Amino acid sequence: MITVRPAEERGHANHGWLDTWHSFSFAGYHDPAHMGYSALRVINDDRVAKGGGFAPHPHRDMEIITYILHGALAHKDSMGNGSVIRPGDVQRMSAGTGVVHSEFNAHDGETRLLQIWILPKLNGSAPGYEQKHYEEADLRDKLRLVASPDGHDGSVRIQQDASLYSTRLSEAAEVSHTLAKGRRAYLQVAKGELQLNGKHLKEGDGATIEGESALTLKGVQDTEALLFELP
């Protein structure tokens, strides 16, 4: 069964420097029907204005993935890491027993990103950090594994039995994925439009997927999307 969550039904807040849409309950947006899906707890579609950013703030016991759609984001944390995240980069921060980090727009214009939180399998682990870059050829008309429990195939490693795939689909291009029995999935359309097993999804739409063994994504126009395979 595939259930589409239209983009306009997400939570929304505009703080001036930050225009954000919440797929699941977050901060001032609370919806008991959308508290997360399996181990997937947060997908925030953030647009950070020039000069804006998130001042140092703490996290714990969460796997946090940052995925840049446009612009650049400067990251610093209490583990001593400092980096700039750009399109094609996937950053993973394991908050574990506690970490403080900041993120600021490092682009001469708006930066757009997806910030993703995944619940860890176990709490109380040591904090950690990882960042990898994927070229256009890695993502174009492919489902590219970018996060997994064991870090295989060049993916970042997350502390949960979940996998994240990224794709940039050309118009009319198709990619397929097989779900093992008992596995669920969630699809987030970041840009463009596509069909998921014949269902039409546009930018910002999400879809929960249960009881489906075969998934086919077909680009309606040039599209960027994330597919989460979940327990």
N, C-alpha and C positions, 0 to 999 in steps of 0.2 A: 504494500500500500504506500502510495506517495501522497503526502499532504503538503500543499504549497502554502507558505506564509508570505502574503504579498508585502512588498517593501513598505507601502504606506501604512501598514498595520503595526510596524515596529514602534518602539518608544523613541521619542525625539526630544532633544534639548539643544538650544542655541545659546551659548555663553558669550557670544561675540568673537572671541579668539578661537572658540571651538564649536563647530556645528557637528553634532553626533547623533547617530541612529543606533538603537540598541535592539538586537534580535531577541535578547533575553533580558529578564529583569536585571537592572543595574542602577546604582546610585538612586536618584529620585524617581526612577521608573520601576514600578512594581506591578507585575501581572502574574497571579498565581498559576495561570495556564501556561506561562512561558518562563519557567525558572531555569531552563537549561534542557539539554537532551542527552540522555546517557551521561557520559563523562564530559561532554561539552557544556561549559557553564556560561561563557560570554563570547559574543561576536559583536564588537563595536565598530561601526563604520565611521571613522573620525576624519573630519576636515579641519586641519589646524592652520590658522591664518599666519601670514608672515609675522615673525617676531613672537608668536605664541608658543606655548608648551606647558608641560606638566612639571611643576616644581618637585623637588625631592619628596618622595612619599614611600611608605613601607608596603611590603607584601609578604605573605608567608603561605606555605602549603598550596602552591598553585603552579602549574606549568603555563607560562605566558609566552605566546608566539606573536611577533610583530611582522606584518606583511605589508610592504609599501606598494601603493598603486600609482602614486605620482609624487614627485618632490623628493625630500630627504629628511631624515629625522636623526638628530644627534642624541646619543645615549651615554649616560654615565651611571655607575652604580657603586655600592659600598664594597663590592668584591674587587674593585680596582679596574674594572673594564670601562673602556671608552671607545665608541665607534660611531660611524655615520651609516645609517641604514638607507638603502636606495632600492628602486624597483629591481626585482630579480633576487634581492636578498631575503633570507628567512632567518630571523633571530629568535632564539629560544632562551628564555631565562627561567630557571627552576628556582622558585622563591624559597622552598624548603623551610628551614628553621627561621628564616627571616632575611630580607634584603631590602635596601633602600635604593631607589633609582630615580633618575630624572630623564625627561625626553623633551627636546625642543626642536622646533622647525629649523632645519639647516638649509632651507631652500629660499630663493628670492621670489617668493610667491606662496600660494597655498600648497600644503602637503596633505595628501589623502592616504590613509592607512586603514587596515583592518587589525584591530587588537583582539586576540583570541585567548581565552582562558580555558584550560583543560584541567579537570580535577586529577591530582596524582593518585597512583594506586595506593601509596602509603604516605602518611604524613611524617614530618620530622626528619626528612632527609637533608643532607648538606646542600646549600645553595650551589647553583651552577649556571654556566653561560656558554652559548655556542651561536655562531653565525656563519651561514654559508651562502654562496652566490650561485644562481642558476642562470645560464645564458638563454637568450631567446630560443635558440635551437633546442635547448633542453625541454622547453615548455610548449613550443608551437605544435599544435595538433597532436599532443601526447598527454597522457596522464602521468605526471612526473611525481614520484614519491619525494616529499620534502621533509617529512617528520615521521618517525617510527619508534617503536620501543627499543630497537637494538641499533638504530643508526645505519641500517644497511642501505646499499645502493647510493651512498653519498648523502643520505638524509640527516637532519639533526635528530638527536635522540631525546625522546620524551619519556617520562616516568609514568606511563599508562599504556594499557593494551589498546592503543588507538593509532591510526595512521592518517596522515594528511597528504593529499595529492593536489597539485596545481596544474592548471591547463590554460593555454591561450589558444582558443579555437578560431580558425578562419571560418568565414561563411560557408556553410554546407559541409564542413569537415566533421567527422565523427570519431569519437573515442569510446571504448567500452571497458567495463569493469565488472568482475564477478565477485559477489558477496558470498562468503561461506555461510552455511546454515547457522542461524542464531545471531548473525552479525547485523548491525543496523548501520545506517549512513545518514549523513546530512550534507546537502549541497547548498552552497552560497554563491550566488551570481554577483560578482564584484563589478563587472562592466559588461555592457552589451546585452544580448538576448540569446537564449538557447532553448532546445527541447530536451527534456529528460524523459526518456521512454514515451515520447509523444506529447508530454505535457509542456506547455509553453511557460518559460520563466524569463522575466526581464531583470534589469539591473536592480540590485537590492533585495530581490526575492530570495527566499530560502525554501528548502523542502526537507521534511523528515521522510525517511525511507525505511520501511519495515516489511519483512516477508517477501522481499524481491531478491532473486538470485542473480539476475543479469541487468546491468544498467548501461544505457546508451545515451551519450551526450552528443547532440548535434548543434553546431553553430547556426543560428539564424542570421547573425551578423558577427563581426569580429567581437569576440567575447573572452573575458577572463573569469575563471571560476575556481572555487576550492571545493574539494570533495573529502569529507571526513568519514573514515571507516571506524565504527565504534562498537564497543562490547554491548 
